[in-house]
Amino acid sequence: MASEAKISVKFFVDKEENKVVFAEASKDFLDILFSFLTLPLSTVIELIGDSLVLESMSNVYKSVKSLEDKYLETKACKNMLLHPLSAGAFRCEDLKLNIGNANPRRFYQCSNKDCTNREKVFISLVPDVRCSYCEKSMEDTNSSRKRKEDSASDDDGGVFVKGGETTLFIIMDDLRVMPVSVASTFTMLQKLRIRNNKKLEEMTLDLGKEEVSYLLKQSIISETPLTDTCFRKTEVFQNESRKADTSNKISIKAEARSEDEHCEEICMKLYIDRAENRMLCAEVDGEVVNLLFSFLVLPMGSVIKLLHTSSSMGCLDNLYRSVEGLVSEYIVSDECKSLLLSPKLPPFFGCSRCLLNVEEMLPLPLEGSSCERSFPSVWISCNIYVNGICSNGKYVKPVLEPLNPKKKKVNRTEKGGGYTDGWAKFILTDNLCVSPLSLSSILQAISDCQGTFSKILDQREVVIGKVQALELLKSALISKTPLTDVFLPRAGEMKDD
């Protein structure tokens, strides 16, 4: 059995206070840290396995898990939301330690030879998608070949960060990163008021997948994730800095508000306890739920960019700013930097009415080869076609056409569509639990917020544009009451139905 991959990191510890002052690491560890920005929110929730860390966003994740397939546009939608692909997954394959769980090269094709022995062969990047020819589930799996442009360069030697084995970086306890130099070391020690190294002790640890996943978790909730990881400290969830952000209406920068004037809008009905001025629940259609579900597939880098590096997710904002500030001398390419700071959605993961306008990458151009007479086996070569001779016949080169998993019959190779069934209605609680609209779900929602049926309810219709969508995204990450945080402060602006 192969041994688990580990990465060595040198920590400089304050012996008196038992805390990490800073760490020294190679580009390999920095690549791992930077890869956090490529992970979709749903993957992060799955990796850290703690519903308290991302607050109400974890409730959205659990709602998808428990939702029956009939309320989704297709069966494949659930897999897309719970196990989303990452646009950075190809690049992250060369990490010394990769905590991401997506296989970017796996694809699915129909097992029916009448469907694959054609000039155009349909494939899917996710499971549970029906073939456009026979409408049976495409269950045969295959893998694409690795492209040269997806590999770490032998010259640069890194996934995102350039440098040789001797290139070292300083990582502060709050995940601010800088190259090791005399100037940066002096500046750092002066800011930390460290006059000599007598109080510092070196400690080298080998970190595996469990430790790196724990570091990811602490990076979201703590101001000292290196100390927490080194000494396995547990930060109190929802620290005061995160609470403070939700005490008043979350502010979004002016540029988002100006963009909102040209943005589509969606509506929902809120039901509010008039006496206590608190949210009981909301009645929503699929458009609102599509918005919430689409949060799950957003890469962390996109979330931080959308929230203008004020996500309040622990130290991840610092990590993002460190990538921004790292000079081109240390970044493999502009494309790699963009993959961290402005990661795109994978093909077909965007929705038709996407208020956040996160760009979706195009499917990679694919080529295949299959034997005309024997049972077809499609080999994806990603623009690298290797000629061969089959003893049963000659090879043909079919066009491999990826299908949009969210679409059932019409325009299945085009992007867009939504995750939920167009006719479905839902109940949404203040902490973003989603359930199909029914008498039982209404009663449960009122019971969960300790309401009684004698309460006088205000029914208010609110509009969600880009500004409200961004505020909802931020509040979902750090609050137990996102609907109240975003919409009740606007009570004076709301219109009674």
Helices and strands as residue ranges (DSSP letters): E 7-14, E 19-26, H 27-35, G 36-38, H 41-48, H 56-66, G 69-71, H 76-82, H 89-92, E 106-109, H 113-116, E 120-124, E 140-143, G 148-150, E 168-172, E 177-179, H 182-191, G 197-199, E 200-207, H 209-221, H 225-231, H 240-245, H 254-260, E 266-273, E 278-285, H 286-295, H 300-306, H 316-325, G 328-330, H 334-341, E 370-371, E 395-396, E 399-402, E 425-428, E 434-436, H 439-448, E 457-464, H 466-478, H 482-487, G 488-493, E 495-496
